[in-house]
Amino acid sequence: MIFVFDLDGTICFKGKPLSQEICDALNVCKQQGHEVIFASARPIRDLLPVLPEEFRHFRMVGGNGAFTYADGEIKTRAFAAETVNYIKQIIETNQLTYLIDGDWDYSYTGDLHHPIFRNLDPEKRAVNQPLAQLSKITKIVLFTRDQAVKQQLEKLSVQVYEHGNEELMDISPSGIHKVDGLRQLGILPGEFIAFGNDQNDLELFQNAKYSVCVGQHPIKEFASTVISVEGVPFKIKEMSEFHKQRGLLLES
């Protein structure tokens, strides 16, 4: 079985690396013969630093589907130039701050105390470039919850996610989400179990064989089950063992 894990708020907390308890549970999952895949809103650049070295070769989906990572290679899909130009106009008109990712480097104008900035490129692998210097735009975060701005964005061919109380809008090209990223890796709906906790995990929950919501988030109504943060390691081990035994029964 394939187990797909969101990071922040699901198995990774406050931007810190995975805890030893979570790592132990993921290792149990691997030992039971399952594949572990990480699917995050973070670009691969910011996803890798929270993982221990032995997990960094796993297949991954980043940027809510804009990035895929397999066999050491990152592939990206970008916004159309016309869409980028329109969003730039929205930014200028509304004087918005932002985090905009290219294929590796980024442009950040937001608050230096925002949690996103604290988690941004922690290993200093990239460069904070002027927006005009980014040749390919893969993901956009606007630091606003202004619904008039959202209405403007929804006229475009984009996917807009709002994250809890973070006062931001997370924008991806239309049709690009975590499940689409999994498809790019050859993984189809119904072929995976998903652990997640926020709006950008909706497509995962809707397409998973079984889904686990971590915490009391509105998205829980789409999940197969809801657990606490403290219950995550146990649930990973429990489901790993269950699906190992189920696989053995199907083979016999």
N, C-alpha and C positions, 0 to 999 in steps of 0.2 A: 504494500500500500504506500501511497505518497502522502506525506504529512506536510501541509503548507502552513507556515507560521508568519503572521504579521509580527513586527518587532515592537515598536513603541506602544506601551500600555498593555501589551499582550505577554511578551516574554522578556522585554527590555524596559527598564523603568528609570525615569529621570535622566535619560541620556547616558546612563552608566553601562559598561559592558555586561554581558549576560552573567548572571550569578552562577556560582558553582553548582547550586542545586538544579538550576535550569539546564546547565550543560550536562550534568549527570543524567537527567531525564532524557535529553536529546540523544545522548550516547546509548542509553537503553533502547531507544527507538531504532537507532541504527543497528544495534546488535541483534534486534529482533528481525532484521532483514528489510526494514522499511527505508524509503528515501526521505530525507529532510530537505525541504526547500524553504527559503526565506522570501517573503513578498512584502515589501515595505514602500512607504511613501518616499523614503530617503533614496537619493541616487546611490548607485553602487559605491561611489567614492566615500559616502558618509555611512553606508551600511557596513562595510568591511571592518572599520575600527572597533565596533562594539562586539565583534565576534572573535573567539579565540582562534589562534592560527590553524588549528586542526579542522575548523569549520569553514575556512575561507575558500575552499575549493568546491563547496556545495553549489548547486545551481541556484540562481536567485532571480527575482523580479524586483526592480527598483523603480522609483519615480511613478508609483501607481501604474506600472505597465509600460512606461516610456523607455525603460532600460531592461535588458535581459543579460544574464551573465552565465556562461557555461564554458567549460574547458579553458578558463583563463581569459576568455574574450568577452568584451562588453559590446553589445549592439544597442543602438538607439533609434528612436523614431521621434520626429520633430514636428512642431507646428508649421503650418503653411505660412509663407511670408506675409500674405495678405492678413491673416489672423493676427500675427505678431504686430503688424503695423497698427491694426485697430486697437489692440490691447495697449500698445504704447500711447495711443491717443487718450484712452481712458485713464491711464496713469497720469499723463500730463494734465488733463482737464481737472482731475480730482486730487492732484498733488499727493499721490499715493506712494508709500514706500513699498519695497518688494525684495523678494529673493527670486532670481531668475537663473535657471541652470542651462548651461550649454551642454555639449557632449562630455565635458570634463570640468572646465572652469565655470565660474558663476559670477553674478553681479548682485551685490547685496547693499541696500540702502536703509535697512530697517534699524530698529533700536538695538544697540550693542548689548543690552541686558535681556533681550528676549530669549526665551529658552531655545528657539530655533538657532539663534546665532551661537549659543554655547555648544550646540551639537554640530555646528557647521564646519566641515573639513578639519576635524580635530588633529589629524596627522599632518596637516599642512601639505597635502598632496597637490593642491590646485591653487589658482590665483583669482582673487576678487577683481574682476575686470570691469571697466566701464561697459554699460549695456551694449553700446554700439560695436564693441569689439567681439561680441559673441556671434559667431557665424551661424550657429545652429541653436535654436531654442527648443528645449525638450520638456521643461516643466516650469510653471510660474506660480509663485505664492504672492498674493497681494495682502498687505496688512490692513484689512478693513472688514467690517461686517455690514457695510452700507448696502441695503437691499436694492437701492437704485442702481448701484454699480453691478450687483448680481444680475439684475434685469437686463442691463446692457450686455453683460457677458453671455447670457443665455440666448441672445440673438445670434451668437457666433457658433461655429462648429467646435464646441469645447465641452468638457465635462468639469463641473464645478463641485468641489467638496468643501463643506464647512466643518471645522474640527472643534467640537465642544466649546470651551470658553477661551480659545486661543486668539479670538479676534482676527481671523484670517480666512482667506479663500484660497484653496489649493486647486490649481487649474491644470488640466491635461487636455491634449487633443481629443476630439470626439471619438468614441469607440475604443479609446485606449484606457484600460483599467487592469487590475491585477489578473483577472481571468484571461483577458486578451494576452497579457504577458506570458501566462502559463501556456496558452495555445502556441505562442512563438517558440516555446520549449518542447512542443509536441505533446502537451498534457491537455486532455479534453475534459469537459464537464462530466462529473460523476466518477472521475478517476482519482479523486483526492479527498482528504479530510482537511478541514480548515479551522485554524484558531485565529480569532481576530477580536477587535474591540471597538471599531469606530466606523463611521459612514463609508470610508473608502474600502471597507471589507464587505460591503453589501453584495457585490457581484460574486465574491468568494462564497459567501453563505448561500446565495441563491443557486450556485452551480456545484457545490460540494456534495459528496456522498453523505457526509455528516459534518456538522459545523458546531464549533464551541465558541460562545461569546464569553470573554473575560471581563467581568464587571457588569454593573447595571447601566448599560448604555441603551438608547432607544433602538439600536440595531438588534437588540436581543430577540425581538419578535420574529426575526428571520432565521434565528439559530436553532439547531436541534436541541441544545442544552445551554445553560448559563452556569458559570462557576465563578468563584472568587479568585482574586490574584493569588492568594495563598494556596489554592487548590490546583494551580497549573501543573506543577511537577508531577503530582499524583495522577492527574488526568492523562498526561502524556504517557506515563508508564502503563496505566490501566488500559488505554486504548491500543497501545503498542502490543501488549500481551494478547488482548482480545482479537486483534486482526491477525496476529501471528497464528493463533490457534484456529481461527476461521480459515486462514489460508491452508493450514495443514489438513483440515477437514475436507476442503474442496479438492485437494490433491489426492486424498485417499479414496 
